[in-house]
Amino acid sequence: MRVAILIITFLFSTLAHAESLFAFSNEPGIHPVGVRYVKQYDRSRSYTPQRNMLKRVFFSEPQRGRPIQTVIWYPSEKGGQPIKFDEYLKLVGWETDFDRSPREQTQVVNDWLRMVTDGKRKRQVESERRKEMRAIRDAVPKTGKFPVVIYAPSINNTTFENADTAEFLASHGYIVIAAPTIGETSRWIKRDLKHAELQADDIRFLIDYARTLPQADMTRLAVAGFSWGGLSNVLAASKDDRIKALVCIDGAVRYYNSIVMQARYAVPEKLKTPLLFLAQGPASMETNIRLKEDMSGSFISRMINADVYLLTMYPMEHQHFGSSYIRLDDAAEYKEYTPEEVSFAYSLGARYILNFLNGYLKNDPAGRAYLTNRPVANGAAPHALRMETMPAKGKR
């Protein structure tokens, strides 16, 4: 009987593992990780969804300001039970409305999951919701000062889209702070300069918030952004010299050159902030033409007065740079590279981010050396990654 139970347990655990497309292979750092959520409003800016406009006009409902759902990962003391991925998913339920009832929040989460998965893969989704993460809710912060990383998500997306990397960085002694990408009057934004600057203002709001945290070392500040967030963070750095390092995770600054060029203040030759850019495998010219990619110029190639690292990751498609999307992805969509290869490449990308931050925020020579190693020396498979290093003009 005992043997039968063991066999059944093994089969169920194997099945649960097989259903998951994502495995984070990096060992954590020395710090336990805490996570907490803060409901904030930027009262210098308005946010009035159209459905609430009548309430404001006829019932004099007060304007609360722009809602900034804030998630903070941080080095913590030991103790507590790690959260499940489901807790991150539940953040979707109150991103723009902090007063939704539990029932309303559940409906919003379910609608979001249907959108992300096309209403399919329910068994996979339920399995992922039960997966244990590394962070412990409201853990006691560790005493000390730690560098800060503001995280800007992709277009119309969530604080937790790269929770695995955020937890990883926090375990290595960083505070990571994120807010969702939301529009001016609704959850959704548009692909234009106005909405990129909207997110850039959110970044600066979070920087100001970080100054209130006893753990935060504001002399060591970076901003990381995925996709659309990897355009907004460049705009923010062009105006804010508190930002000492930039990470663009397949950032839109590379793909929307005409938009960033509209921001007259964002002059690449004047930007001295070191940049790590993680790029997806290059598409064919025919694909670029079909997708109408903006090939009118290159902002990052004109950053001649900053150290720039361009890491091309051939196993990665754009969506693979968000670990939450790999978790909920369709296994049938993986053609040339396997889910295991994509997960490993994602994990390598997180290591590059850590070493870049160590090199430029902690002045760690080993971190900078890691960046200039051949990728195979850092654990990459041959021909899977390619690093191009473009040092600032005075270092060439």
PLY file of the C-alpha trace (Angstrom):
ply
format ascii 1.0
element vertex 396
property float x
property float y
property float z
element edge 395
property int vertex1
property int vertex2
end_header
0.00 0.00 0.00
2.84 2.35 0.95
4.52 1.67 -2.41
1.30 2.51 -4.27
0.97 5.80 -2.38
4.57 6.70 -3.22
4.01 5.94 -6.89
0.84 8.07 -7.00
2.63 10.93 -5.19
5.52 10.73 -7.66
3.19 10.75 -10.65
1.30 13.80 -9.38
4.49 15.71 -8.59
5.95 14.81 -11.99
2.76 15.92 -13.73
2.75 19.23 -11.83
6.34 19.83 -12.82
5.67 18.90 -16.44
2.80 21.39 -16.63
5.11 24.28 -15.74
7.00 25.93 -18.59
9.12 28.05 -16.25
12.01 27.08 -13.98
14.23 29.74 -12.42
17.65 28.12 -12.10
19.57 30.85 -10.25
20.59 30.31 -6.66
19.34 33.08 -4.37
21.65 35.43 -2.52
22.29 35.52 1.21
19.20 37.56 2.13
15.68 36.28 2.76
13.18 38.29 0.71
10.21 40.29 1.92
7.42 41.77 -0.16
4.79 44.33 0.73
2.08 46.24 -1.10
1.27 49.92 -0.66
-1.79 51.80 -1.91
-0.66 55.27 -2.97
-2.03 58.21 -4.92
-0.02 60.76 -6.85
-2.14 63.77 -5.96
-0.23 66.03 -8.36
-1.93 64.17 -11.23
-5.51 63.16 -11.94
-6.99 59.81 -12.89
-10.72 59.71 -13.63
-12.03 56.65 -15.45
-14.91 57.55 -17.74
-17.30 55.34 -15.78
-16.67 57.52 -12.71
-17.03 60.84 -14.52
-20.77 61.09 -13.81
-20.17 60.47 -10.12
-17.70 63.33 -10.03
-20.00 65.71 -11.90
-23.31 64.94 -10.17
-22.23 63.68 -6.75
-19.11 65.82 -6.22
-16.95 62.75 -5.71
-13.48 63.93 -4.66
-10.50 63.48 -6.96
-8.05 61.17 -5.23
-5.23 61.51 -7.72
-3.47 58.92 -9.84
-3.49 55.47 -8.17
-0.01 53.96 -7.84
-0.22 50.34 -6.72
3.28 49.91 -5.28
5.03 46.58 -4.73
8.33 46.50 -2.83
10.70 43.53 -2.66
13.47 43.92 -0.08
16.12 42.08 1.95
14.47 40.81 5.12
15.05 38.94 8.34
14.37 35.21 8.46
10.93 33.89 9.29
7.56 33.50 7.66
5.89 31.47 4.93
6.66 32.25 1.27
3.71 33.40 -0.80
2.23 31.53 -3.73
2.20 32.90 -7.28
-1.56 33.29 -6.83
-0.95 36.19 -4.45
0.86 38.09 -7.20
-2.00 37.35 -9.59
-4.46 38.86 -7.13
-2.68 42.21 -7.47
-4.38 42.56 -10.87
-7.69 42.87 -9.06
-7.02 46.29 -7.53
-4.42 47.95 -9.76
-6.48 51.06 -10.53
-9.30 50.83 -7.97
-8.28 50.24 -4.37
-11.92 50.05 -3.23
-13.08 47.06 -5.27
-14.83 44.35 -3.31
-13.20 40.90 -3.09
-15.78 39.62 -5.59
-15.00 42.41 -8.05
-11.28 41.80 -7.67
-11.71 38.10 -8.41
-13.67 38.93 -11.56
-10.95 41.32 -12.78
-8.26 38.66 -12.19
-10.28 36.01 -14.03
-10.88 38.36 -16.96
-7.15 39.12 -17.12
-6.26 35.42 -17.10
-8.74 34.74 -19.91
-7.14 37.52 -21.93
-3.60 36.25 -21.33
-4.38 32.59 -22.02
-7.26 32.98 -24.52
-9.39 31.15 -21.96
-7.31 27.98 -22.40
-4.80 25.99 -20.29
-6.92 26.12 -17.12
-5.09 23.18 -15.58
-1.74 24.85 -16.22
-2.98 28.14 -14.73
-4.26 26.44 -11.58
-0.95 24.62 -11.20
1.00 27.88 -11.49
-1.24 29.61 -8.97
-0.16 27.06 -6.37
3.57 27.49 -7.04
5.59 28.78 -4.11
7.60 31.93 -4.67
10.57 33.16 -2.64
9.12 36.29 -1.04
7.51 36.44 2.39
4.62 38.87 2.82
5.40 41.79 5.15
8.62 40.22 6.45
10.71 42.32 8.85
13.16 44.44 6.80
16.83 43.71 7.37
18.74 46.53 9.03
21.10 48.36 6.69
21.21 50.38 3.50
20.64 48.79 0.10
20.68 50.02 -3.52
17.32 50.68 -5.15
15.95 49.41 -8.47
12.73 50.93 -9.82
11.02 48.49 -12.18
8.85 49.78 -15.06
6.65 47.06 -16.63
5.77 46.53 -20.27
2.80 48.20 -21.94
-0.46 47.83 -19.99
1.10 45.38 -17.60
1.56 44.33 -14.03
3.97 44.91 -11.16
4.77 41.20 -10.92
5.51 40.37 -14.56
9.16 39.82 -13.52
8.67 38.91 -9.87
11.25 36.13 -10.18
13.99 38.59 -11.11
12.78 41.07 -8.47
12.98 38.40 -5.76
16.40 37.32 -7.04
17.76 40.87 -6.87
16.31 41.40 -3.40
18.03 38.22 -2.19
21.31 39.77 -3.35
20.79 42.99 -1.43
18.60 45.25 -3.59
15.29 46.97 -2.97
13.04 46.59 -6.03
9.97 48.82 -6.38
7.33 48.50 -9.12
3.98 49.94 -10.17
1.72 48.78 -13.04
1.64 50.54 -16.39
-1.70 52.34 -16.52
-3.21 55.03 -18.71
-4.41 58.54 -18.00
-8.12 57.72 -17.66
-8.22 53.91 -17.87
-6.17 50.79 -17.29
-4.89 50.98 -20.88
-2.26 53.20 -22.45
-1.43 54.07 -26.04
1.85 53.80 -27.90
2.75 57.46 -28.02
5.08 59.90 -26.32
2.40 61.22 -23.97
1.88 57.78 -22.44
5.59 56.99 -22.30
6.05 60.21 -20.34
3.14 59.19 -18.13
5.08 56.10 -17.07
8.29 58.14 -16.75
6.42 60.33 -14.24
5.36 57.17 -12.38
9.05 56.21 -12.20
9.93 59.56 -10.64
7.03 59.20 -8.19
8.46 55.84 -7.08
11.93 57.34 -6.74
10.51 60.00 -4.43
8.71 57.28 -2.49
11.93 55.26 -2.16
13.51 58.22 -0.36
11.09 57.57 2.53
12.32 53.99 3.07
14.90 53.58 5.87
16.60 50.76 3.93
17.05 52.73 0.70
20.46 54.00 -0.36
19.40 56.70 -2.80
22.96 57.32 -3.96
22.77 53.93 -5.70
19.67 53.98 -7.88
18.85 52.15 -11.12
15.71 51.90 -13.24
14.93 48.69 -15.12
12.18 48.50 -17.71
10.73 45.76 -19.87
9.44 46.61 -23.36
7.49 49.90 -23.04
9.08 50.37 -19.63
12.42 50.15 -21.43
11.57 53.39 -23.22
10.00 55.23 -20.30
13.04 54.58 -18.09
15.32 56.22 -20.67
13.04 59.26 -20.76
13.10 59.40 -16.96
16.91 59.19 -16.87
17.15 61.99 -19.42
15.52 64.30 -16.87
16.64 62.81 -13.56
20.31 62.58 -12.64
19.46 60.55 -9.53
19.32 57.53 -11.86
22.81 55.99 -11.98
22.17 52.92 -14.17
19.60 51.71 -16.72
18.46 48.22 -17.66
16.32 47.87 -20.80
14.80 44.42 -21.08
14.11 44.25 -24.81
13.19 47.89 -24.38
10.93 49.82 -26.73
13.61 52.52 -26.97
15.14 50.24 -29.62
11.91 49.70 -31.55
10.14 53.08 -31.33
12.90 55.44 -32.35
10.51 58.01 -33.83
8.63 58.28 -30.50
11.71 58.79 -28.37
13.07 61.32 -30.86
9.96 63.44 -30.24
11.21 63.98 -26.68
13.62 66.83 -27.43
15.16 66.58 -23.96
16.19 62.93 -24.53
19.47 63.49 -26.36
21.40 60.20 -26.53
24.78 61.93 -26.85
24.14 63.75 -23.54
23.05 60.69 -21.60
25.92 59.37 -19.47
23.96 56.72 -17.59
25.39 53.21 -18.19
22.95 50.89 -19.94
22.47 47.13 -20.13
20.15 46.15 -22.98
18.83 42.57 -23.17
17.56 41.88 -26.69
15.45 39.13 -28.22
16.78 37.04 -31.06
16.81 39.17 -34.21
13.89 38.87 -36.60
14.30 38.58 -40.36
14.07 41.68 -42.52
10.80 40.32 -43.93
9.33 40.02 -40.41
10.41 43.57 -39.55
8.73 44.85 -42.72
5.54 42.89 -41.99
5.39 44.21 -38.42
6.23 47.75 -39.61
9.11 48.04 -37.14
10.56 51.52 -36.74
14.08 51.21 -38.18
14.58 54.96 -38.55
17.52 55.16 -36.18
19.16 53.81 -33.04
19.05 55.75 -29.78
21.39 53.35 -27.99
24.09 53.45 -30.70
24.20 57.22 -30.24
24.81 56.93 -26.48
28.50 57.53 -27.07
29.13 59.05 -23.63
27.77 56.11 -21.64
28.91 52.51 -21.22
26.45 50.38 -23.21
26.14 46.59 -23.13
23.93 44.95 -25.75
23.21 41.29 -24.97
21.42 39.45 -27.79
19.69 36.31 -26.48
18.81 34.01 -29.37
16.45 31.64 -27.46
14.29 34.57 -26.35
11.21 36.01 -28.03
9.89 39.28 -26.70
7.28 37.86 -24.31
9.85 35.50 -22.80
11.46 38.40 -20.95
8.52 38.36 -18.51
8.62 35.30 -16.27
4.88 35.51 -15.53
4.18 35.17 -19.25
6.39 32.09 -19.56
4.47 30.56 -16.66
1.16 31.07 -18.47
2.41 30.49 -22.02
1.26 27.91 -24.55
3.72 25.01 -24.86
2.62 24.49 -28.47
4.12 27.89 -29.39
7.68 26.72 -28.64
9.28 25.72 -31.92
13.02 26.28 -32.31
13.85 26.45 -28.60
12.37 24.38 -25.78
10.74 25.84 -22.64
13.76 24.57 -20.70
16.14 26.49 -22.96
14.02 29.64 -22.68
13.83 29.39 -18.89
17.58 28.93 -18.68
18.16 31.93 -20.93
15.79 33.98 -18.75
17.79 32.96 -15.68
21.02 33.96 -17.40
19.50 37.33 -18.21
18.74 37.85 -14.51
22.39 37.06 -13.72
23.55 39.65 -16.24
21.23 42.22 -14.66
22.59 41.40 -11.19
26.20 41.67 -12.29
25.58 44.90 -14.18
23.97 46.42 -11.09
26.77 45.10 -8.90
29.33 46.62 -11.25
27.75 50.07 -11.52
25.89 50.53 -8.23
28.22 48.62 -5.91
31.42 49.31 -7.88
32.17 45.60 -7.92
35.00 44.71 -10.36
33.73 41.12 -10.58
30.37 42.40 -11.80
31.95 44.41 -14.60
34.24 41.52 -15.52
31.20 39.26 -15.82
29.78 41.59 -18.47
32.89 41.39 -20.62
33.32 37.62 -20.33
32.43 35.49 -23.30
28.85 34.33 -22.62
29.94 30.68 -22.59
32.20 31.49 -19.65
29.07 32.70 -17.83
27.25 29.42 -18.44
25.53 30.12 -21.77
25.34 27.43 -24.43
27.60 28.08 -27.45
26.04 30.56 -29.89
23.04 31.21 -27.60
24.09 34.68 -26.45
26.13 37.49 -27.97
27.48 40.47 -26.06
28.44 43.75 -27.71
30.27 46.19 -25.44
30.26 49.88 -26.35
32.30 51.82 -23.78
31.84 55.55 -23.28
33.85 57.71 -25.67
36.53 58.56 -23.13
37.21 54.86 -22.48
37.57 53.74 -26.10
0 1
1 2
2 3
3 4
4 5
5 6
6 7
7 8
8 9
9 10
10 11
11 12
12 13
13 14
14 15
15 16
16 17
17 18
18 19
19 20
20 21
21 22
22 23
23 24
24 25
25 26
26 27
27 28
28 29
29 30
30 31
31 32
32 33
33 34
34 35
35 36
36 37
37 38
38 39
39 40
40 41
41 42
42 43
43 44
44 45
45 46
46 47
47 48
48 49
49 50
50 51
51 52
52 53
53 54
54 55
55 56
56 57
57 58
58 59
59 60
60 61
61 62
62 63
63 64
64 65
65 66
66 67
67 68
68 69
69 70
70 71
71 72
72 73
73 74
74 75
75 76
76 77
77 78
78 79
79 80
80 81
81 82
82 83
83 84
84 85
85 86
86 87
87 88
88 89
89 90
90 91
91 92
92 93
93 94
94 95
95 96
96 97
97 98
98 99
99 100
100 101
101 102
102 103
103 104
104 105
105 106
106 107
107 108
108 109
109 110
110 111
111 112
112 113
113 114
114 115
115 116
116 117
117 118
118 119
119 120
120 121
121 122
122 123
123 124
124 125
125 126
126 127
127 128
128 129
129 130
130 131
131 132
132 133
133 134
134 135
135 136
136 137
137 138
138 139
139 140
140 141
141 142
142 143
143 144
144 145
145 146
146 147
147 148
148 149
149 150
150 151
151 152
152 153
153 154
154 155
155 156
156 157
157 158
158 159
159 160
160 161
161 162
162 163
163 164
164 165
165 166
166 167
167 168
168 169
169 170
170 171
171 172
172 173
173 174
174 175
175 176
176 177
177 178
178 179
179 180
180 181
181 182
182 183
183 184
184 185
185 186
186 187
187 188
188 189
189 190
190 191
191 192
192 193
193 194
194 195
195 196
196 197
197 198
198 199
199 200
200 201
201 202
202 203
203 204
204 205
205 206
206 207
207 208
208 209
209 210
210 211
211 212
212 213
213 214
214 215
215 216
216 217
217 218
218 219
219 220
220 221
221 222
222 223
223 224
224 225
225 226
226 227
227 228
228 229
229 230
230 231
231 232
232 233
233 234
234 235
235 236
236 237
237 238
238 239
239 240
240 241
241 242
242 243
243 244
244 245
245 246
246 247
247 248
248 249
249 250
250 251
251 252
252 253
253 254
254 255
255 256
256 257
257 258
258 259
259 260
260 261
261 262
262 263
263 264
264 265
265 266
266 267
267 268
268 269
269 270
270 271
271 272
272 273
273 274
274 275
275 276
276 277
277 278
278 279
279 280
280 281
281 282
282 283
283 284
284 285
285 286
286 287
287 288
288 289
289 290
290 291
291 292
292 293
293 294
294 295
295 296
296 297
297 298
298 299
299 300
300 301
301 302
302 303
303 304
304 305
305 306
306 307
307 308
308 309
309 310
310 311
311 312
312 313
313 314
314 315
315 316
316 317
317 318
318 319
319 320
320 321
321 322
322 323
323 324
324 325
325 326
326 327
327 328
328 329
329 330
330 331
331 332
332 333
333 334
334 335
335 336
336 337
337 338
338 339
339 340
340 341
341 342
342 343
343 344
344 345
345 346
346 347
347 348
348 349
349 350
350 351
351 352
352 353
353 354
354 355
355 356
356 357
357 358
358 359
359 360
360 361
361 362
362 363
363 364
364 365
365 366
366 367
367 368
368 369
369 370
370 371
371 372
372 373
373 374
374 375
375 376
376 377
377 378
378 379
379 380
380 381
381 382
382 383
383 384
384 385
385 386
386 387
387 388
388 389
389 390
390 391
391 392
392 393
393 394
394 395
